[in-house]
């Protein structure tokens, strides 16, 4: 139960809370959430780009794993871009996970995101043990939230990483090319411990193997709440070039000082990537 004083929608998946009452979990016992601890991060999503009303999806994550299939359904890179904007806005480290490489080559997609300096992993089915180990190490000791559209293989990955999860696996509609929803709500799953101990990242305590937060498949990712400055902060190597920009520059219009600066500092590809993400804020998929 939740204390009435906390109000509606005050607790989300990933929150750390204080409890009062019987916390044994035995039948007939009752515990109440009486306080939500301060959040280290908040991943938000708005209904659409024109609506600043935000909905919190997950709290206290430190890594976003963006799951994108290479085929069945085809990769939707604009959706990936919008996820990246949300990750940078929330202060999460992004990881791009490309699935179904047994159906299509990852070469073009990897080349598309290489200028971002984005860490990427590629999987196929059946999943090789070496690939599973590499993915598990990327998640070790972290609180990772999986984001992706329906049908990209999130539930299959979750079941590989957490065998006891038992997440339902869906199929792709052959007419629309879109996946069918199999998960209706976000759920946090503790990852099994790795055989070899490693240094723990900032989000996990000593001995904590980390958490995986699986979310329902999303059709879109509204950015009505995202500020341009938050996206630019993720491109620290371009920050120096904004010093001579006119007041209120959106870094997309003519007269932006980043154009000349990027040409002089061999950073045109990085600037193109930044602008692609900024434009994704203003265009639906």
N, C-alpha and C positions, 0 to 999 in steps of 0.2 A: 504494500500500500504506500501511498504518498501523502505526506502531511498536507492538509487543506491549504495551509498558508503558502505553499509553494506555487499554487495556481496551476492552470492547465498548460500543457506543452512545455513544462519547465525541465523535464528530464529526457535526455536522448541517449541513444546507444553510444557508449564510450565514456559517459559521465562517471566520475568518481564521486561517491556519495557517502554520507554518514547515516547510519541506521540506529534505530532505537527499538527495543523489544526483543523477542526471541529470535535469534538468528541461526538456530540449529537446523532449520529446514524440515523439521519433523512434522508429520501430519497434525493439523489442528493448531499449529503455532502461527504467530503473526509478528511481522516486523514492519516498521514504517520508515520510509525515507524522510529524514528530517532536514537534511542540508545537502546542497550540491556544491562540491568543491570548485574552486576557481579553475576555469578551463585553460589549458595551454594552447589549444587551437580549436577553431570551429570551421567546419566545412559547410558552406551555405549554398542554396540554390533558390532562385526566384522563378515564379511561374513562367515569365517570359522577359525579354529584354526591356520592355516598356514598363514593367511592373517592379518597383523597388521593394515590394514586400518579400522578405526573405524567409526561407524555411531552413532550419538547421537539420542537416542530414546526420552528421557524426561529430562527436566532440573528442578532443584529446588524441586524435590520430597524428602521426608525424610523417606518414608516407602515403601517397596515392598511387595505386597500381591501376593504370588505365589499360583495360583489356580490349583489344581490337582484333577481330578476325581478319584474315587475309582473303577468305572466301567463305560463302555460305554462312552468313551474309557477307557481301562485299565490304571492304574497309570504308568507313565513313570518316574521312580525315577531318572534316570540319567539326564533327562531334569531338574528336580527339583534341583539336585545338581549343575548343571551349572547355574541356576538362582541364587542360593545362592552365588556362586562365584562372579557373576556380582553384586549382592547386596552388598557384603562385599567390593568389589573393589570400588564401588561408595559411600560407607559410608552410605548406607541405612539400616534401621532396617528391617529385614525380618519377615514376618508372613506367615505361611503355612496354606492355607485354603483348606480343604479336602471336596469335594462336592460328592453328590449322595450316601450318607451313607445308603439310603433306598435300594440301590442295592447291596452293599457290605460292610463288616465290615471295620472300619478304624484301627483296633487293630494292625495289622502287620506294617502298614505304620507309625503309631504314634510311635511304638516301635523302628522302624528303625531310626527315627530322634530325639528320646528323648535324646541321648547322646550329641547332639548339643546344648541342652538348648534352643531349638527353640520354640517360641510361636506358638500354633496350635489351629485352630478352625475347627469344623466339621459341615456341613450343610446337609440337606435332603430336598426332595420335597414331599408334600408342606412344605414350610419353616415355622417352628414354630415361633411365635412372640417373644419368649424368646431368640431364637438363633439370630434372626434379631437384637434384641436390643443389644445383646452381640457383634455382629459384628459391629454394628453402633458405639458403644462405643470405639472399637478398632481403628476406623477411625476418631473419633472426633477430630477436630482441627488440623488434619495432612494433608499433601499432599501425597496421596497414589497412587501408580501406580500398576494396575492390570496386571500381566503377566501370561500367560498360553497358552497351545496349543488349537487349535480349537476343539470345542465340549465339553469342560470341564465345561461349564456353566457360563462363565464370563458374558455374556450378560444378562442371567436370573438374576444373582446377581445384576448387575447394575440397572436393571429395578425395583428390589425390594428396593434397597437403594435410588434410585432417580427415583420416579415414572414418572416424566415428561421426562425422557431420551428417551424412545421409541426405545431402541436398538433392532435391528433385532435378532431373536433367530433362530439358525440353528439346523441341525440334524447331526447324526453320520453315516458315510458310513458303511453299514452292511458288505461290502466285505473287506475294508481295515482297519476298526476299527478306522479311523481318522475322526475328525470333518471337516465340511465344513466351509470355511471362511464366516463370516457374517459382520465383521467390516474390512474396508479397510484402516482406518487411526486412529491415536490416537486422542482422544477428552477429554478435561477436563470438568468435571461437578461439580458444587458447590453442596455440600451435604446439605440437609435440616437441619435446626437447631434441636438439641436435646431438649426435653422438659425440662430436668434439666441441669442447667449450671454446668460446670466442669472446672478445671484448664486446660488451653490450652498448648499443647506441643510446642516445640521450633519453629516449622515451621509456626505456625498460629498466626495471630494477635488477640487481644482481641475481642471476639464476632464473630470470624470467625469459622463456623462449620466445615471447612475443604473442601478439594477438592479430587475428585476421578478421576484418569486419566485412561480411558479404552484404551487398545492397541489392535491391530489386533492379532489374534492367530498366534503363532510362531511355525515353524517346528523345529528350532534349535537356539542355542545361542552361537555364536562363541566367543572364548576367546583369539584370537590372540594378543589382546592389554593388557591382564591382567598380572601383575607381581606377582610372587610367594609371595613376601613380603607382598603384599596387602591382600592376602588371610590369611596369617599367623597372620596378625594384628588383625583379627577378633577372634582369639583364644588367647586372652591375658593371659589366665591361663597357656598356654604352652610356652610363650615367654621366661621364665627363662631357660627352657630346651634347647634352641637353642644356649646358650652362648658358649658351648663347641663344637659346630658343626664345621667341617672343612670349610675353605673358599669356597664359591660358592655352599654349600650344598643345594641340592634340596629337602631334607627331605623325600626322597623316597628311596634313595640308601643305600646300606650297609655301615656302618660306621657313620650313623647319630646318634648324641648324644641323640636325643629324645627317642630312644629305651630304653636305660637304665634309663633315667630320668623318663619316663612315668611309668615304672615298679616300680620304687622307690616311686612314688608319687600317685599311684593308679589312673593314668590318661590314661590307655591303650585305653579305649573306646573313649576318646576324641581324642587321637592321631589317632586312626583308622578312625574317622570321618574326621579329617583334611586331612589325606592322601587320603581318598575317593574323597574329593573335589579337591585336587591337581591333582589326576589322571584324573578327569573329564575334566581338561583343555586339556588333550592330547588324548582324545578319543571322536569321534563323537558318536551320539546316534545310 
